[in-house]
Amino acid sequence: METLLGSSTFPAETGSLPEHGRAPDTVLEELRELCRDDHDYAGGTVFNSICSAPLDIARRVFAQHLDANMGDNRVFPSLRRAEADLSAMFGELLGHPGAVGVTTSGGTEANLLVVLAAVRRYHDRHGGSGPARIVLPESAHFSFDKIVGMLPVEPVYAPLDDRLRVRPEELTRLVTADTALVVATAGTSEAGAVDDVPAVAEHTAALGVPLHVDAATGGFLIPFARELGYDLPPFAFDVPGVTSVALDPHKYGGVPIPSGHLLLRDRADAELLRTASHYRGTFDHHGLLGTRPGAAVLAAWAVLRTLGRSGYRELVKEVFTRRDLLLGMLRDAGFTTAMEPQLTVVTVRHPEPARLVDALERRGFIASVARRYGLLRLVVHWHQTAEQLRGLVDAMAAADGPWEGGRA
């Protein structure tokens, strides 16, 4: 079993249900002990996460609506109205105000729903129940590894260029009119790479093949970065041929976990996801989950209305400024970045990246390794300050020297 610094992936059980309850103050003290090793985003030690602490307005709204259930529209009619508002706001942001939206727990569920719709569409058109062919980049999120084990699909992977973006000419060579779905990524989790969606979409649209864009990482970065003048390609419904987009408000959106959203260009695609309710008056479901926290939907609604476009532009401007600051610090310290980042994930070449990450963790810093590429991976987020970025680079420099047992 994989371990990290001696800890098992599945920790041993440490307790059982007590026969008699404890006083709340006692339980809270036990909880503090349970969480004593957790990191606080504001502490400047977390450099592996695309998520961050939610904004204050989101915390307040979430806490006020802990009982809100998206699965019960008669008890909580506000949730359907909030979902519709979110879909309109997200759709406008991504180039199609009329997009049909489905709230999800995150990008994994959104990607699963898109593949499920593609399988059902493929079987409706071709009959039978054989595997549906989907074409996706080698850089696709590992949620697709789960999905291909759950649904009857035949995955075909397209190679990447030296910046870890899919090669459009190689991907389109694999797409035929019988392809059930093509996937592109707007911000890979491992490197923040943004695929050339327009080049892919031109081919898929000509063949009538659906194109899904996984923008869980980049959905709240790219639109505002483009408005700020950063050289990033369009990736959403403003590109003809894009049929669906996944984005995660809990990644750079300032919203609590879990908060995801799937947007569909065509209402007919949403109908492929419909599951009839067994109860009179309860709406049919289009997502995977039934009972699910409506608090996240209301928190997302509140955050978008609080920040607006200008607020998000300012946050994205700040995080890109910090990214560039980190790049300069790394160069000055003698580290070599693997590529110029398109978004906020900085990758560093190192002969032993896993050993360096372990050495950083011993110093209290959480970084990660993009294992498929053998690169140290650092995520820049708005919870970091310039001083904290300097602390990370200083720790990397200290950990990179000789240590007992070999190089750190």
MODAVEN-V505254 format. One record per residue. N is the residue number from 1. PHI is phi as a letter, one per 20 degrees, with the letter a starting at -180 (NA if undefined). PSI is psi in degrees with one decimal (none if undefined). NEAR is the number of other C-alpha atoms within 8 Angstrom. Layout:
N_PHI_PSI_NEAR, N_PHI_PSI_NEAR
//
This chain:
1_NA_138.3_4, 2_f_138.3_5, 3_c_158.8_8, 4_c_114.9_8, 5_l_37.8_5, 6_n_-3.1_5, 7_e_133.3_7, 8_f_149.0_9, 9_g_-38.2_8, 10_d_101.9_4, 11_f_153.1_6, 12_f_151.1_4, 13_f_139.7_4, 14_c_1.4_4, 15_a_179.8_4, 16_b_168.9_4, 17_f_120.6_4, 18_f_148.8_5, 19_f_-40.8_4, 20_c_139.7_4, 21_f_157.1_5, 22_d_162.0_6, 23_f_144.1_6, 24_g_-40.7_6, 25_f_-36.5_6, 26_f_-44.3_8, 27_f_-40.8_9, 28_f_-36.9_8, 29_f_-41.0_8, 30_f_-37.6_8, 31_f_-41.6_8, 32_g_-38.9_8, 33_f_-40.8_7, 34_g_-37.9_7, 35_e_12.2_7, 36_f_-26.2_6, 37_e_-2.1_5, 38_f_150.4_5, 39_e_144.2_7, 40_e_127.3_8, 41_g_-38.8_11, 42_f_-12.6_6, 43_f_-10.0_7, 44_m_24.4_11, 45_d_-6.3_12, 46_d_111.9_12, 47_c_22.5_12, 48_d_-3.5_10, 49_d_133.2_7, 50_e_-9.3_11, 51_e_164.1_7, 52_b_179.1_13, 53_f_137.3_8, 54_f_158.5_10, 55_f_160.2_9, 56_f_-42.1_6, 57_f_-35.7_10, 58_f_-42.3_15, 59_g_-45.6_11, 60_f_-45.6_8, 61_f_-43.7_12, 62_g_-46.8_13, 63_f_-30.4_8, 64_f_-13.3_7, 65_c_40.3_9, 66_f_-22.6_9, 67_e_-3.2_7, 68_f_128.3_9, 69_c_115.7_12, 70_f_-16.2_13, 71_e_-2.9_7, 72_c_87.6_9, 73_f_-23.2_13, 74_f_-34.3_7, 75_f_-34.3_5, 76_c_68.8_11, 77_f_-20.6_8, 78_f_-29.3_7, 79_f_-39.0_12, 80_f_-39.4_10, 81_f_-41.1_8, 82_f_-40.0_11, 83_f_-42.4_12, 84_f_-41.1_9, 85_f_-44.1_9, 86_f_-44.6_11, 87_f_-39.0_14, 88_f_-43.1_11, 89_f_-45.2_9, 90_f_-42.7_10, 91_f_-42.9_13, 92_f_-42.9_10, 93_g_-35.1_9, 94_d_11.4_11, 95_n_12.1_9, 96_b_84.2_11, 97_g_-23.3_12, 98_e_11.7_8, 99_f_147.8_13, 100_e_130.5_11, 101_d_146.0_12, 102_c_120.4_11, 103_f_141.3_11, 104_c_175.4_15, 105_f_-12.2_12, 106_q_-171.1_13, 107_f_-33.7_14, 108_f_-47.7_9, 109_f_-40.9_10, 110_f_-44.0_14, 111_f_-39.3_12, 112_f_-43.5_11, 113_f_-39.8_11, 114_f_-42.8_10, 115_f_-39.2_10, 116_g_-45.1_10, 117_f_-39.2_12, 118_f_-40.9_12, 119_f_-45.9_14, 120_f_-40.3_9, 121_f_-42.6_10, 122_f_-44.1_11, 123_f_-35.1_12, 124_f_-38.2_7, 125_e_-32.1_6, 126_d_-9.4_6, 127_m_166.0_7, 128_m_-172.2_5, 129_c_24.3_6, 130_f_173.1_6, 131_f_139.9_8, 132_e_134.7_13, 133_e_125.6_12, 134_c_141.3_13, 135_d_129.3_15, 136_b_160.5_13, 137_f_155.7_14, 138_f_-18.6_9, 139_e_3.3_9, 140_g_147.3_11, 141_g_148.2_8, 142_f_-1.7_6, 143_f_-30.7_9, 144_f_-26.4_11, 145_f_-38.5_8, 146_f_-43.7_8, 147_f_-42.7_10, 148_f_-17.2_11, 149_e_-8.9_7, 150_d_-31.5_6, 151_d_155.1_8, 152_f_79.7_11, 153_c_154.0_10, 154_d_104.1_9, 155_e_140.1_9, 156_c_125.8_9, 157_d_135.8_9, 158_d_143.1_13, 159_f_169.6_10, 160_d_162.6_12, 161_e_-172.6_8, 162_f_-3.6_5, 163_d_16.4_7, 164_m_29.8_9, 165_d_151.6_12, 166_f_143.8_16, 167_e_109.9_10, 168_g_-39.2_9, 169_f_-32.4_6, 170_f_-39.9_10, 171_f_-47.8_16, 172_f_-26.2_10, 173_f_-24.9_6, 174_e_-8.4_9, 175_e_130.1_11, 176_c_173.9_6, 177_f_-19.5_7, 178_e_0.2_7, 179_f_133.7_12, 180_e_-30.2_13, 181_a_144.6_13, 182_d_141.1_14, 183_d_136.8_13, 184_c_163.8_15, 185_c_131.0_13, 186_d_79.8_16, 187_o_84.7_15, 188_f_148.0_14, 189_f_-34.2_9, 190_f_-34.1_7, 191_c_-1.7_13, 192_m_23.2_16, 193_f_141.9_14, 194_d_115.7_12, 195_f_156.2_10, 196_e_81.1_11, 197_f_-42.5_12, 198_g_-38.5_11, 199_f_-38.6_8, 200_f_-44.0_12, 201_f_-33.6_13, 202_g_-39.5_10, 203_f_-45.7_9, 204_f_-36.9_15, 205_f_-38.1_12, 206_f_-30.3_7, 207_e_-7.2_8, 208_m_26.9_7, 209_e_131.9_13, 210_f_142.6_13, 211_c_117.7_14, 212_d_136.0_14, 213_d_118.1_15, 214_e_100.2_15, 215_d_32.6_13, 216_g_-38.5_14, 217_e_-44.9_17, 218_e_-5.5_13, 219_f_-32.3_12, 220_d_9.2_13, 221_d_-51.7_11, 222_f_-46.8_10, 223_g_-41.7_10, 224_f_-34.6_12, 225_f_-38.2_13, 226_f_-39.8_10, 227_f_-28.8_8, 228_e_-4.6_8, 229_o_4.7_6, 230_f_144.2_7, 231_e_86.7_5, 232_c_143.4_9, 233_f_153.3_8, 234_f_153.8_8, 235_b_-6.4_12, 236_d_-142.6_11, 237_f_-9.1_13, 238_f_-4.3_9, 239_d_112.6_11, 240_g_133.1_9, 241_o_-20.7_11, 242_f_123.9_16, 243_d_-18.6_11, 244_b_152.8_14, 245_b_134.2_13, 246_d_134.5_17, 247_b_156.3_16, 248_c_105.2_16, 249_f_-21.1_13, 250_e_3.1_15, 251_d_107.8_13, 252_m_13.6_12, 253_d_-10.2_9, 254_m_19.0_14, 255_d_146.9_15, 256_f_155.3_14, 257_f_138.4_7, 258_e_134.9_10, 259_b_105.5_16, 260_c_167.9_16, 261_b_134.6_16, 262_d_127.7_13, 263_d_134.6_14, 264_c_134.6_13, 265_f_-38.1_13, 266_d_129.3_9, 267_f_-27.8_9, 268_f_-31.3_6, 269_f_-35.8_10, 270_f_-34.7_12, 271_f_-28.6_8, 272_f_-18.8_9, 273_e_0.1_12, 274_f_132.0_10, 275_c_121.7_7, 276_f_136.0_7, 277_f_149.5_9, 278_e_2.6_5, 279_c_132.8_5, 280_f_130.2_5, 281_n_-13.6_5, 282_e_127.4_10, 283_f_149.0_7, 284_f_155.0_8, 285_d_145.3_11, 286_d_-8.0_10, 287_d_177.9_11, 288_f_-39.3_8, 289_e_147.6_6, 290_e_-87.5_8, 291_f_123.8_8, 292_b_153.8_8, 293_f_112.6_12, 294_f_-17.6_13, 295_g_-36.5_15, 296_f_-36.5_13, 297_f_-44.9_13, 298_f_-37.0_12, 299_f_-42.1_15, 300_f_-44.3_15, 301_g_-45.3_11, 302_f_-40.8_11, 303_f_-45.2_14, 304_f_-38.9_8, 305_f_-26.8_7, 306_f_-43.8_7, 307_e_-46.0_9, 308_m_-179.8_8, 309_f_-43.0_7, 310_f_-37.2_7, 311_f_-42.2_8, 312_f_-38.1_10, 313_g_-41.9_12, 314_f_-41.6_8, 315_f_-43.0_9, 316_f_-39.4_11, 317_g_-43.8_10, 318_f_-43.6_9, 319_f_-32.8_12, 320_f_-34.6_10, 321_f_-41.6_8, 322_f_-37.2_11, 323_g_-47.9_11, 324_f_-34.3_8, 325_f_-43.4_9, 326_f_-41.8_10, 327_g_-43.7_10, 328_f_-41.0_8, 329_f_-41.7_10, 330_f_-43.5_12, 331_f_-43.9_10, 332_f_-29.8_7, 333_e_-1.8_8, 334_n_9.1_6, 335_e_150.6_9, 336_d_119.3_9, 337_f_147.4_12, 338_f_-30.1_8, 339_a_161.6_6, 340_f_121.1_6, 341_f_143.9_11, 342_e_-33.7_9, 343_d_-126.7_11, 344_d_12.7_12, 345_d_121.9_14, 346_d_125.5_15, 347_d_138.9_13, 348_c_134.9_12, 349_e_136.9_12, 350_b_141.6_8, 351_f_-26.3_4, 352_c_71.7_7, 353_f_-35.9_12, 354_f_-39.4_9, 355_f_-36.8_9, 356_f_-41.0_12, 357_f_-41.7_13, 358_f_-39.9_11, 359_f_-37.9_10, 360_f_-39.6_14, 361_f_-34.4_10, 362_f_-24.3_7, 363_e_4.9_7, 364_n_4.1_7, 365_d_138.0_11, 366_d_110.3_11, 367_c_-170.8_14, 368_b_168.7_11, 369_d_127.2_11, 370_f_94.6_11, 371_f_-32.3_6, 372_f_-21.5_4, 373_d_-5.7_5, 374_m_39.8_9, 375_c_142.9_13, 376_f_134.4_15, 377_c_125.0_15, 378_c_126.8_12, 379_d_126.1_12, 380_e_132.0_13, 381_c_171.9_11, 382_f_-7.3_9, 383_e_-0.7_9, 384_d_146.8_11, 385_d_169.6_9, 386_f_-40.1_8, 387_f_-37.1_6, 388_f_-35.6_10, 389_f_-40.9_11, 390_f_-39.5_10, 391_f_-39.3_8, 392_f_-49.5_10, 393_f_-38.8_11, 394_f_-40.1_8, 395_f_-38.3_10, 396_f_-43.2_10, 397_f_-40.6_9, 398_f_-38.2_7, 399_f_-17.1_12, 400_e_-9.5_9, 401_e_-175.9_8, 402_f_144.8_8, 403_b_166.8_8, 404_f_119.3_5, 405_o_-4.2_4, 406_p_-164.8_6, 407_f_145.2_9, 408_f_none_12
//
